[in-house]
Amino acid sequence: MKTKIISMVVCLLVAFLMMVPCSQISAEEPIVIGAPLSLAYLYGWDAERGMTLAIEEINAQGGVKVGGVKRPFRAEVIDTRDLEPGVPVSEALLAVEKLILDKKADFIVGGPVRSEAALAAMSLLSKYKKISILTTGVLTPAYHAAVAKEYDKFKYCFRIHGEAGNLVGEMFANFKELRDAYGFNNLFIIAQDVSHARGAAEVMKKVAGSQKWNVTGLEIYPTGASDFSMGLLKAKRTQSQIINIWMDMPESAILLKQWYEMKLPALPFGSTLAAAEQPGFWKATEGKGEYTLCNVVNAGNAPSEATPWTMKFYDAYTKRWNVEPEGLGTSSSYMAVYVLRDAIERAGTLNSDQVVNELEKTDLESVYGRLRFDPKNHQVIPANDPKEGAVGSILQWQAGKRVVVYPKSIAKGSIKLPPWMNK
């Protein structure tokens, strides 16, 4: 009799579960964030760490409310290798498609990191109607221009960090201050042989000419180059006073060491300069990175007080990973997860089209200021005041520390010249 009763209970339970809609059974399944990242490089691993920290915090708070039910986030990370020399764009595309088809990613956050790969992935995202929030690398203005030109096709593509056009404006704001203070007028440009850097270097050259700067040279180096002495000698020979650098490869640390050892009387000013963004740069260059400036794109990637959230994030990241936030992709990857949670909860669904509508309405305080997207091109709206938009950060290495010098609204110091330039 006892066995029969147990069997009846089991049968009733099975029958009940078969009657319950699948959506209720799977209500607490995780929301999968697919992250295609080039993990061997700064702009890959810092993005993964920022994203992971945000996911851990949100899940500790109970997760994401979708249709009255709390669901956790889960990250699925695949190495695209797209920042590595010689790796074809097709490999990054395969990673994105695998995340969508095999890992069942609900959303894509992070990369691909290389501009060429991200541009190529746009059609793939459109095909599968998958929302993507770029958080690292990909500085080319062509990305948000494509969204604006073919909105219906590319409306699933967003970028939550700054881009090359805005970075150029920030650089020239600083160049003007140096011209006013010291009479600088000669600009030498060094760029890596990749799409965003080549394009940005040409824009810099064009803008410099329009603002009556004398561009003394433009040198392009292949990814992985390890000797920059010839370019530096040209900069010296042409009496250049600023060397503008666009490089996301780690070998850029060698460039700065050579600059220091040559005592070149030109201030190294990186628009993209991955090696100098990292907290370990001082040790890696044995202090020869002193006076180097670089743009880390968004506040929070170097210490400042842009918003009440900035140092809270900075300290949490440092505690979690035992290293300070490291560069482009750190604070933006962290914030992308929070922005996604906000949009999903307002939409009450994971439906891509409905979440797109809510992402376009985003208006949040963040680690790097007020976060809003341009509804026409899905580029984050920049500003010099964190109360108005997403603020950048330009830092200078001073006495072993990363000191934010721009924008003035969040600056912790001012630009200093090396002693051999003060003679």
C-alpha positions as a Markdown table, in Angstrom:
| # | Residue | x | y | z |
|---|---|---|---|---|
| 1 | Met | 0.0 | 0.0 | 0.0 |
| 2 | Lys | 2.8 | 2.4 | 0.9 |
| 3 | Thr | 4.5 | 1.7 | -2.4 |
| 4 | Lys | 1.3 | 2.4 | -4.3 |
| 5 | Ile | 0.8 | 5.7 | -2.5 |
| 6 | Ile | 4.3 | 6.9 | -3.3 |
| 7 | Ser | 3.9 | 5.9 | -7.0 |
| 8 | Met | 0.6 | 7.8 | -7.1 |
| 9 | Val | 2.2 | 10.9 | -5.6 |
| 10 | Val | 5.1 | 10.7 | -8.1 |
| 11 | Cys | 2.6 | 10.3 | -11.0 |
| 12 | Leu | 0.6 | 13.3 | -9.9 |
| 13 | Leu | 3.8 | 15.4 | -9.5 |
| 14 | Val | 4.9 | 14.5 | -13.1 |
| 15 | Ala | 1.5 | 15.3 | -14.4 |
| 16 | Phe | 1.4 | 18.7 | -12.6 |
| 17 | Leu | 4.9 | 19.6 | -14.0 |
| 18 | Met | 3.7 | 18.7 | -17.5 |
| 19 | Met | 0.8 | 21.1 | -17.2 |
| 20 | Val | 2.9 | 24.0 | -16.0 |
| 21 | Pro | 4.1 | 26.3 | -18.8 |
| 22 | Cys | 7.7 | 25.9 | -19.7 |
| 23 | Ser | 8.3 | 29.6 | -18.9 |
| 24 | Gln | 7.4 | 29.0 | -15.3 |
| 25 | Ile | 9.7 | 26.0 | -15.0 |
| 26 | Ser | 12.6 | 27.8 | -16.5 |
| 27 | Ala | 11.8 | 31.2 | -14.9 |
| 28 | Glu | 15.1 | 31.2 | -12.9 |
| 29 | Glu | 17.3 | 30.2 | -15.7 |
| 30 | Pro | 20.3 | 32.6 | -16.1 |
| 31 | Ile | 20.3 | 35.4 | -18.6 |
| 32 | Val | 23.4 | 34.6 | -20.7 |
| 33 | Ile | 25.8 | 37.4 | -21.6 |
| 34 | Gly | 28.1 | 36.3 | -24.4 |
| 35 | Ala | 31.5 | 38.1 | -24.3 |
| 36 | Pro | 33.7 | 37.9 | -27.4 |
| 37 | Leu | 37.0 | 39.2 | -26.2 |
| 38 | Ser | 40.7 | 39.1 | -27.1 |
| 39 | Leu | 41.8 | 37.8 | -23.8 |
| 40 | Ala | 45.6 | 37.9 | -24.2 |
| 41 | Tyr | 45.5 | 41.7 | -24.4 |
| 42 | Leu | 44.6 | 44.5 | -22.0 |
| 43 | Tyr | 41.4 | 45.5 | -23.7 |
| 44 | Gly | 40.2 | 41.9 | -23.4 |
| 45 | Trp | 41.0 | 40.9 | -19.9 |
| 46 | Asp | 40.1 | 44.2 | -18.3 |
| 47 | Ala | 36.7 | 44.0 | -20.0 |
| 48 | Glu | 36.1 | 40.5 | -18.7 |
| 49 | Arg | 37.1 | 41.6 | -15.2 |
| 50 | Gly | 34.8 | 44.6 | -15.2 |
| 51 | Met | 31.9 | 42.6 | -16.5 |
| 52 | Thr | 32.4 | 39.8 | -14.0 |
| 53 | Leu | 32.5 | 42.3 | -11.1 |
| 54 | Ala | 29.2 | 43.8 | -12.2 |
| 55 | Ile | 27.6 | 40.3 | -12.7 |
| 56 | Glu | 28.7 | 39.2 | -9.2 |
| 57 | Glu | 27.3 | 42.4 | -7.6 |
| 58 | Ile | 23.9 | 42.1 | -9.4 |
| 59 | Asn | 23.5 | 38.4 | -8.7 |
| 60 | Ala | 24.3 | 39.1 | -5.0 |
| 61 | Gln | 21.4 | 41.5 | -5.0 |
| 62 | Gly | 19.1 | 38.8 | -6.4 |
| 63 | Gly | 19.6 | 39.2 | -10.1 |
| 64 | Val | 17.5 | 40.8 | -12.8 |
| 65 | Lys | 13.7 | 41.2 | -12.5 |
| 66 | Val | 12.1 | 39.9 | -15.7 |
| 67 | Gly | 8.3 | 39.6 | -15.7 |
| 68 | Gly | 8.1 | 39.5 | -11.9 |
| 69 | Val | 10.8 | 36.9 | -11.5 |
| 70 | Lys | 14.4 | 37.4 | -10.5 |
| 71 | Arg | 17.0 | 35.8 | -12.8 |
| 72 | Pro | 20.8 | 35.8 | -12.5 |
| 73 | Phe | 23.2 | 36.9 | -15.1 |
| 74 | Arg | 25.8 | 34.3 | -16.4 |
| 75 | Ala | 28.8 | 35.2 | -18.6 |
| 76 | Glu | 30.0 | 33.0 | -21.5 |
| 77 | Val | 33.4 | 34.2 | -22.6 |
| 78 | Ile | 35.2 | 33.2 | -25.8 |
| 79 | Asp | 38.6 | 34.3 | -26.9 |
| 80 | Thr | 38.4 | 36.0 | -30.3 |
| 81 | Arg | 42.2 | 36.6 | -30.5 |
| 82 | Asp | 41.3 | 39.6 | -32.8 |
| 83 | Leu | 44.0 | 41.8 | -31.3 |
| 84 | Glu | 46.7 | 39.2 | -32.1 |
| 85 | Pro | 48.9 | 39.8 | -35.2 |
| 86 | Gly | 47.8 | 37.9 | -38.2 |
| 87 | Val | 44.5 | 36.5 | -36.8 |
| 88 | Pro | 41.8 | 36.8 | -39.5 |
| 89 | Val | 38.5 | 38.7 | -38.8 |
| 90 | Ser | 36.7 | 35.4 | -39.6 |
| 91 | Glu | 37.9 | 33.9 | -36.3 |
| 92 | Ala | 36.2 | 36.7 | -34.3 |
| 93 | Leu | 33.0 | 36.2 | -36.3 |
| 94 | Leu | 33.1 | 32.4 | -35.5 |
| 95 | Ala | 33.4 | 33.3 | -31.8 |
| 96 | Val | 30.4 | 35.6 | -32.0 |
| 97 | Glu | 28.3 | 33.0 | -33.8 |
| 98 | Lys | 29.3 | 30.3 | -31.4 |
| 99 | Leu | 28.2 | 32.4 | -28.5 |
| 100 | Ile | 24.8 | 32.9 | -30.1 |
| 101 | Leu | 24.2 | 29.4 | -31.4 |
| 102 | Asp | 26.1 | 27.1 | -29.0 |
| 103 | Lys | 26.2 | 29.1 | -25.8 |
| 104 | Lys | 22.7 | 30.5 | -26.3 |
| 105 | Ala | 23.7 | 34.0 | -25.5 |
| 106 | Asp | 20.8 | 36.3 | -24.9 |
| 107 | Phe | 23.0 | 39.4 | -25.3 |
| 108 | Ile | 26.5 | 40.2 | -26.5 |
| 109 | Val | 28.7 | 42.5 | -24.4 |
| 110 | Gly | 32.3 | 43.5 | -24.8 |
| 111 | Gly | 33.7 | 42.9 | -28.3 |
| 112 | Pro | 34.9 | 41.9 | -30.8 |
| 113 | Val | 37.7 | 44.3 | -29.8 |
| 114 | Arg | 39.4 | 45.1 | -33.1 |
| 115 | Ser | 37.4 | 47.7 | -35.2 |
| 116 | Glu | 37.6 | 45.6 | -38.3 |
| 117 | Ala | 36.1 | 42.6 | -36.5 |
| 118 | Ala | 33.4 | 44.6 | -34.8 |
| 119 | Leu | 32.3 | 46.2 | -38.1 |
| 120 | Ala | 32.1 | 42.7 | -39.7 |
| 121 | Ala | 30.1 | 41.3 | -36.8 |
| 122 | Met | 27.3 | 43.9 | -37.2 |
| 123 | Ser | 25.6 | 42.0 | -40.0 |
| 124 | Leu | 25.8 | 38.8 | -37.9 |
| 125 | Leu | 24.1 | 40.5 | -35.0 |
| 126 | Ser | 21.4 | 41.8 | -37.3 |
| 127 | Lys | 20.8 | 38.3 | -38.7 |
| 128 | Tyr | 20.2 | 36.9 | -35.3 |
| 129 | Lys | 18.6 | 40.0 | -33.8 |
| 130 | Lys | 21.1 | 40.0 | -30.9 |
| 131 | Ile | 21.7 | 43.2 | -28.9 |
| 132 | Ser | 25.4 | 44.0 | -28.6 |
| 133 | Ile | 26.9 | 46.6 | -26.3 |
| 134 | Leu | 30.5 | 47.4 | -27.3 |
| 135 | Thr | 32.6 | 48.2 | -24.2 |
| 136 | Thr | 36.2 | 47.9 | -25.3 |
| 137 | Gly | 38.5 | 48.7 | -28.3 |
| 138 | Val | 36.6 | 49.6 | -31.4 |
| 139 | Leu | 37.2 | 53.4 | -31.6 |
| 140 | Thr | 36.3 | 53.8 | -35.2 |
| 141 | Pro | 33.5 | 56.4 | -35.9 |
| 142 | Ala | 32.4 | 54.1 | -38.8 |
| 143 | Tyr | 30.6 | 51.9 | -36.2 |
| 144 | His | 28.0 | 54.4 | -35.0 |
| 145 | Ala | 27.8 | 55.9 | -38.5 |
| 146 | Ala | 26.7 | 52.5 | -39.8 |
| 147 | Val | 23.9 | 52.4 | -37.2 |
| 148 | Ala | 22.7 | 55.9 | -38.2 |
| 149 | Lys | 22.8 | 55.0 | -41.9 |
| 150 | Glu | 21.0 | 51.7 | -41.7 |
| 151 | Tyr | 19.1 | 51.9 | -38.4 |
| 152 | Asp | 16.6 | 49.2 | -39.1 |
| 153 | Lys | 19.4 | 46.7 | -39.9 |
| 154 | Phe | 21.9 | 47.7 | -37.2 |
| 155 | Lys | 19.6 | 48.9 | -34.4 |
| 156 | Tyr | 20.8 | 46.1 | -32.2 |
| 157 | Cys | 24.3 | 47.6 | -32.0 |
| 158 | Phe | 25.3 | 50.0 | -29.2 |
| 159 | Arg | 28.6 | 51.4 | -28.0 |
| 160 | Ile | 29.0 | 52.6 | -24.4 |
| 161 | His | 32.5 | 54.1 | -24.5 |
| 162 | Gly | 34.1 | 57.0 | -26.4 |
| 163 | Glu | 35.2 | 56.8 | -30.0 |
| 164 | Ala | 38.1 | 58.2 | -32.1 |
| 165 | Gly | 36.3 | 61.4 | -33.1 |
| 166 | Asn | 35.7 | 62.4 | -29.6 |
| 167 | Leu | 39.2 | 61.4 | -28.5 |
| 168 | Val | 40.6 | 63.7 | -31.2 |
| 169 | Gly | 38.6 | 66.6 | -29.8 |
| 170 | Glu | 39.9 | 65.9 | -26.3 |
| 171 | Met | 43.5 | 65.7 | -27.5 |
| 172 | Phe | 43.3 | 69.0 | -29.3 |
| 173 | Ala | 41.8 | 70.7 | -26.2 |
| 174 | Asn | 45.0 | 69.6 | -24.4 |
| 175 | Phe | 47.3 | 70.6 | -27.3 |
| 176 | Lys | 45.8 | 74.1 | -27.2 |
| 177 | Glu | 46.6 | 74.4 | -23.5 |
| 178 | Leu | 50.2 | 73.4 | -24.2 |
| 179 | Arg | 50.4 | 75.8 | -27.1 |
| 180 | Asp | 49.1 | 78.6 | -24.9 |
| 181 | Ala | 51.4 | 77.8 | -22.0 |
| 182 | Tyr | 54.6 | 76.9 | -23.8 |
| 183 | Gly | 54.3 | 78.0 | -27.5 |
| 184 | Phe | 54.2 | 74.4 | -28.8 |
| 185 | Asn | 53.4 | 74.1 | -32.5 |
| 186 | Asn | 55.2 | 71.0 | -33.9 |
| 187 | Leu | 53.3 | 67.7 | -33.8 |
| 188 | Phe | 54.6 | 64.3 | -34.7 |
| 189 | Ile | 52.2 | 61.4 | -35.1 |
| 190 | Ile | 53.0 | 57.7 | -34.5 |
| 191 | Ala | 50.3 | 55.0 | -35.2 |
| 192 | Gln | 49.9 | 51.3 | -35.2 |
| 193 | Asp | 49.0 | 49.7 | -38.5 |
| 194 | Val | 45.3 | 48.9 | -37.7 |
| 195 | Ser | 42.1 | 50.5 | -38.9 |
| 196 | His | 41.2 | 52.7 | -36.0 |
| 197 | Ala | 44.8 | 54.0 | -35.5 |
| 198 | Arg | 45.5 | 54.7 | -39.1 |
| 199 | Gly | 42.2 | 56.5 | -39.5 |
| 200 | Ala | 42.6 | 58.5 | -36.3 |
| 201 | Ala | 46.1 | 59.5 | -37.3 |
| 202 | Glu | 44.9 | 60.8 | -40.6 |
| 203 | Val | 42.1 | 62.7 | -38.8 |
| 204 | Met | 44.7 | 64.1 | -36.3 |
| 205 | Lys | 46.8 | 65.3 | -39.2 |
| 206 | Lys | 43.9 | 66.9 | -41.0 |
| 207 | Val | 42.6 | 68.6 | -37.8 |
| 208 | Ala | 46.1 | 69.7 | -36.9 |
| 209 | Gly | 46.4 | 71.5 | -40.2 |
| 210 | Ser | 43.1 | 73.3 | -39.8 |
| 211 | Gln | 44.2 | 74.5 | -36.4 |
| 212 | Lys | 47.6 | 75.7 | -37.8 |
| 213 | Trp | 49.7 | 73.0 | -36.1 |
| 214 | Asn | 52.8 | 72.0 | -38.0 |
| 215 | Val | 52.6 | 68.2 | -38.5 |
| 216 | Thr | 56.3 | 67.2 | -38.7 |
| 217 | Gly | 55.7 | 63.6 | -39.6 |
| 218 | Leu | 53.4 | 60.5 | -39.5 |
| 219 | Glu | 55.0 | 57.1 | -38.9 |
| 220 | Ile | 53.0 | 53.8 | -39.1 |
| 221 | Tyr | 54.3 | 50.7 | -37.3 |
| 222 | Pro | 53.1 | 47.1 | -37.7 |
| 223 | Thr | 51.5 | 45.3 | -34.8 |
| 224 | Gly | 54.2 | 43.6 | -32.8 |
| 225 | Ala | 57.0 | 46.1 | -33.8 |
| 226 | Ser | 59.7 | 46.4 | -31.1 |
| 227 | Asp | 62.0 | 49.2 | -32.3 |
| 228 | Phe | 60.7 | 52.7 | -32.7 |
| 229 | Ser | 64.1 | 54.6 | -32.7 |
| 230 | Met | 63.9 | 55.7 | -36.3 |
| 231 | Gly | 60.5 | 57.4 | -35.8 |
| 232 | Leu | 61.7 | 59.0 | -32.6 |
| 233 | Leu | 64.9 | 60.3 | -34.3 |
| 234 | Lys | 62.7 | 61.9 | -37.0 |
| 235 | Ala | 60.6 | 63.5 | -34.3 |
| 236 | Lys | 63.8 | 64.9 | -32.8 |
| 237 | Arg | 65.3 | 66.0 | -36.1 |
| 238 | Thr | 62.1 | 67.9 | -36.9 |
| 239 | Gln | 62.1 | 69.7 | -33.5 |
| 240 | Ser | 58.7 | 68.2 | -32.6 |
| 241 | Gln | 57.3 | 69.2 | -29.3 |
| 242 | Ile | 54.4 | 66.7 | -29.0 |
| 243 | Ile | 54.4 | 63.0 | -30.1 |
| 244 | Asn | 50.8 | 61.9 | -30.5 |
| 245 | Ile | 50.6 | 58.0 | -30.3 |
| 246 | Trp | 47.9 | 55.6 | -31.4 |
| 247 | Met | 48.8 | 52.1 | -30.3 |
| 248 | Asp | 47.0 | 49.4 | -28.4 |
| 249 | Met | 49.8 | 46.8 | -28.5 |
| 250 | Pro | 51.9 | 46.1 | -25.4 |
| 251 | Glu | 55.1 | 46.8 | -27.3 |
| 252 | Ser | 54.3 | 50.5 | -27.0 |
| 253 | Ala | 56.1 | 50.3 | -23.6 |
| 254 | Ile | 59.3 | 49.9 | -25.6 |
| 255 | Leu | 58.5 | 53.1 | -27.5 |
| 256 | Leu | 58.3 | 55.0 | -24.2 |
| 257 | Lys | 61.5 | 53.6 | -22.8 |
| 258 | Gln | 63.3 | 54.6 | -25.9 |
| 259 | Trp | 61.8 | 58.1 | -25.8 |
| 260 | Tyr | 63.0 | 58.5 | -22.2 |
| 261 | Glu | 66.5 | 57.1 | -22.8 |
| 262 | Met | 66.9 | 59.5 | -25.8 |
| 263 | Lys | 65.8 | 62.4 | -23.6 |
| 264 | Leu | 63.7 | 63.5 | -26.5 |
| 265 | Pro | 62.4 | 67.0 | -26.1 |
| 266 | Ala | 58.9 | 66.1 | -27.1 |
| 267 | Leu | 56.0 | 65.2 | -24.8 |
| 268 | Pro | 54.6 | 61.7 | -25.5 |
| 269 | Phe | 50.8 | 62.0 | -25.6 |
| 270 | Gly | 48.9 | 58.8 | -26.3 |
| 271 | Ser | 45.4 | 58.9 | -27.7 |
| 272 | Thr | 45.4 | 55.1 | -27.5 |
| 273 | Leu | 48.4 | 53.8 | -25.6 |
| 274 | Ala | 47.6 | 50.5 | -24.0 |
| 275 | Ala | 50.9 | 50.0 | -22.1 |
| 276 | Ala | 50.8 | 53.3 | -20.3 |
| 277 | Glu | 47.1 | 52.8 | -19.2 |
| 278 | Gln | 48.0 | 49.9 | -16.9 |
| 279 | Pro | 49.0 | 50.4 | -13.3 |
| 280 | Gly | 52.1 | 48.2 | -13.9 |
| 281 | Phe | 53.5 | 50.5 | -16.5 |
| 282 | Trp | 55.8 | 52.3 | -14.1 |
| 283 | Lys | 57.4 | 49.1 | -13.0 |
| 284 | Ala | 57.5 | 47.7 | -16.5 |
| 285 | Thr | 59.4 | 50.7 | -17.8 |
| 286 | Glu | 61.6 | 51.0 | -14.6 |
| 287 | Gly | 60.2 | 54.5 | -14.1 |
| 288 | Lys | 61.0 | 55.6 | -17.7 |
| 289 | Gly | 57.4 | 56.2 | -18.4 |
| 290 | Glu | 57.5 | 59.3 | -16.3 |
| 291 | Tyr | 55.6 | 62.3 | -18.0 |
| 292 | Thr | 53.8 | 60.0 | -20.5 |
| 293 | Leu | 50.2 | 61.0 | -21.1 |
| 294 | Cys | 47.4 | 58.8 | -22.3 |
| 295 | Asn | 43.7 | 58.8 | -22.8 |
| 296 | Val | 41.9 | 56.0 | -20.9 |
| 297 | Val | 38.6 | 57.0 | -22.6 |
| 298 | Asn | 36.2 | 56.8 | -19.7 |
| 299 | Ala | 36.5 | 58.0 | -16.1 |
| 300 | Gly | 36.9 | 55.2 | -13.6 |
| 301 | Asn | 39.9 | 53.7 | -15.4 |
| 302 | Ala | 42.1 | 56.0 | -13.4 |
| 303 | Pro | 41.4 | 57.4 | -9.9 |
| 304 | Ser | 39.1 | 60.5 | -9.9 |
| 305 | Glu | 35.9 | 61.6 | -8.3 |
| 306 | Ala | 33.7 | 62.0 | -11.4 |
| 307 | Thr | 30.7 | 60.7 | -9.6 |
| 308 | Pro | 30.0 | 59.2 | -6.2 |
| 309 | Trp | 30.2 | 55.8 | -8.0 |
| 310 | Thr | 33.7 | 56.3 | -9.4 |
| 311 | Met | 35.9 | 55.4 | -6.5 |
| 312 | Lys | 33.4 | 52.9 | -5.2 |
| 313 | Phe | 33.9 | 51.0 | -8.4 |
| 314 | Tyr | 37.6 | 51.7 | -8.4 |
| 315 | Asp | 38.0 | 50.2 | -4.9 |
| 316 | Ala | 35.7 | 47.2 | -5.5 |
| 317 | Tyr | 37.6 | 46.3 | -8.7 |
| 318 | Thr | 41.0 | 46.7 | -6.9 |
| 319 | Lys | 39.8 | 44.4 | -4.1 |
| 320 | Arg | 38.3 | 41.8 | -6.4 |
| 321 | Trp | 41.2 | 41.5 | -8.8 |
| 322 | Asn | 44.2 | 42.7 | -6.7 |
| 323 | Val | 45.0 | 45.3 | -9.3 |
| 324 | Glu | 43.7 | 48.8 | -10.0 |
| 325 | Pro | 41.3 | 49.4 | -13.0 |
| 326 | Glu | 43.6 | 49.0 | -16.0 |
| 327 | Gly | 42.4 | 50.9 | -19.0 |
| 328 | Leu | 39.9 | 51.3 | -21.8 |
| 329 | Gly | 37.2 | 48.7 | -21.4 |
| 330 | Thr | 37.2 | 48.4 | -17.6 |
| 331 | Ser | 34.6 | 50.9 | -16.3 |
| 332 | Ser | 32.6 | 50.7 | -19.5 |
| 333 | Ser | 32.3 | 46.9 | -19.4 |
| 334 | Tyr | 31.2 | 47.1 | -15.7 |
| 335 | Met | 28.6 | 49.7 | -16.6 |
| 336 | Ala | 27.3 | 47.9 | -19.6 |
| 337 | Val | 26.0 | 45.1 | -17.4 |
| 338 | Tyr | 24.1 | 47.6 | -15.1 |
| 339 | Val | 22.7 | 49.4 | -18.2 |
| 340 | Leu | 21.5 | 46.1 | -19.6 |
| 341 | Arg | 19.9 | 45.2 | -16.3 |
| 342 | Asp | 18.1 | 48.5 | -16.2 |
| 343 | Ala | 16.8 | 48.2 | -19.8 |
| 344 | Ile | 15.6 | 44.5 | -19.3 |
| 345 | Glu | 13.8 | 45.4 | -16.1 |
| 346 | Arg | 12.0 | 48.3 | -17.7 |
| 347 | Ala | 11.2 | 46.2 | -20.8 |
| 348 | Gly | 10.0 | 43.3 | -18.6 |
| 349 | Thr | 11.2 | 40.9 | -21.2 |
| 350 | Leu | 14.4 | 39.7 | -23.1 |
| 351 | Asn | 12.8 | 40.5 | -26.4 |
| 352 | Ser | 15.5 | 42.2 | -28.5 |
| 353 | Asp | 13.3 | 44.9 | -30.1 |
| 354 | Gln | 11.7 | 45.8 | -26.8 |
| 355 | Val | 15.0 | 46.0 | -25.0 |
| 356 | Val | 16.4 | 48.2 | -27.8 |
| 357 | Asn | 13.6 | 50.6 | -27.2 |
| 358 | Glu | 14.5 | 50.8 | -23.5 |
| 359 | Leu | 18.2 | 51.1 | -24.1 |
| 360 | Glu | 17.5 | 54.1 | -26.2 |
| 361 | Lys | 15.7 | 55.7 | -23.2 |
| 362 | Thr | 18.6 | 55.0 | -20.8 |
| 363 | Asp | 19.5 | 57.8 | -18.5 |
| 364 | Leu | 21.6 | 56.7 | -15.5 |
| 365 | Glu | 24.3 | 58.1 | -13.3 |
| 366 | Ser | 27.3 | 55.9 | -13.7 |
| 367 | Val | 31.0 | 55.4 | -12.9 |
| 368 | Tyr | 31.9 | 57.9 | -15.6 |
| 369 | Gly | 28.9 | 60.3 | -15.6 |
| 370 | Arg | 25.5 | 60.5 | -17.0 |
| 371 | Leu | 24.8 | 57.6 | -19.4 |
| 372 | Arg | 22.6 | 58.1 | -22.4 |
| 373 | Phe | 22.7 | 56.8 | -25.9 |
| 374 | Asp | 22.1 | 58.9 | -29.0 |
| 375 | Pro | 18.8 | 57.2 | -30.2 |
| 376 | Lys | 19.8 | 57.6 | -33.9 |
| 377 | Asn | 23.3 | 56.0 | -33.8 |
| 378 | His | 23.4 | 54.3 | -30.4 |
| 379 | Gln | 26.7 | 55.9 | -29.4 |
| 380 | Val | 27.1 | 56.9 | -25.8 |
| 381 | Ile | 26.7 | 60.7 | -25.4 |
| 382 | Pro | 30.0 | 62.3 | -24.3 |
| 383 | Ala | 30.5 | 65.5 | -22.2 |
| 384 | Asn | 33.2 | 67.3 | -20.2 |
| 385 | Asp | 30.9 | 67.5 | -17.2 |
| 386 | Pro | 29.8 | 64.2 | -15.7 |
| 387 | Lys | 26.4 | 65.7 | -14.9 |
| 388 | Glu | 25.8 | 66.1 | -18.6 |
| 389 | Gly | 27.3 | 62.9 | -20.2 |
| 390 | Ala | 30.0 | 60.3 | -20.3 |
| 391 | Val | 33.3 | 61.9 | -19.4 |
| 392 | Gly | 36.7 | 60.7 | -20.5 |
| 393 | Ser | 40.0 | 60.7 | -18.6 |
| 394 | Ile | 43.4 | 61.8 | -19.8 |
| 395 | Leu | 46.1 | 60.9 | -17.3 |
| 396 | Gln | 49.8 | 61.6 | -16.9 |
| 397 | Trp | 52.4 | 59.5 | -15.1 |
| 398 | Gln | 53.8 | 61.6 | -12.3 |
| 399 | Ala | 56.2 | 60.2 | -9.7 |
| 400 | Gly | 54.9 | 56.7 | -10.2 |
| 401 | Lys | 51.2 | 57.5 | -10.1 |
| 402 | Arg | 48.5 | 57.9 | -12.7 |
| 403 | Val | 47.2 | 61.5 | -12.3 |
| 404 | Val | 44.1 | 62.6 | -14.2 |
| 405 | Val | 44.7 | 65.9 | -15.9 |
| 406 | Tyr | 41.6 | 66.1 | -18.1 |
| 407 | Pro | 38.8 | 67.1 | -18.2 |
| 408 | Lys | 39.1 | 69.9 | -15.7 |
| 409 | Ser | 35.8 | 68.9 | -14.0 |
| 410 | Ile | 37.5 | 65.7 | -12.6 |
| 411 | Ala | 41.2 | 66.5 | -12.8 |
| 412 | Lys | 43.5 | 65.7 | -9.9 |
| 413 | Gly | 46.5 | 67.6 | -11.3 |
| 414 | Ser | 47.9 | 69.4 | -14.3 |
| 415 | Ile | 50.4 | 68.4 | -17.1 |
| 416 | Lys | 54.1 | 68.5 | -16.2 |
| 417 | Leu | 57.0 | 68.7 | -18.7 |
| 418 | Pro | 60.1 | 66.6 | -18.3 |
| 419 | Pro | 63.1 | 68.6 | -17.0 |
| 420 | Trp | 65.0 | 68.3 | -20.3 |
| 421 | Met | 62.1 | 70.3 | -22.0 |
| 422 | Asn | 62.3 | 73.1 | -19.4 |
| 423 | Lys | 65.8 | 74.1 | -20.4 |
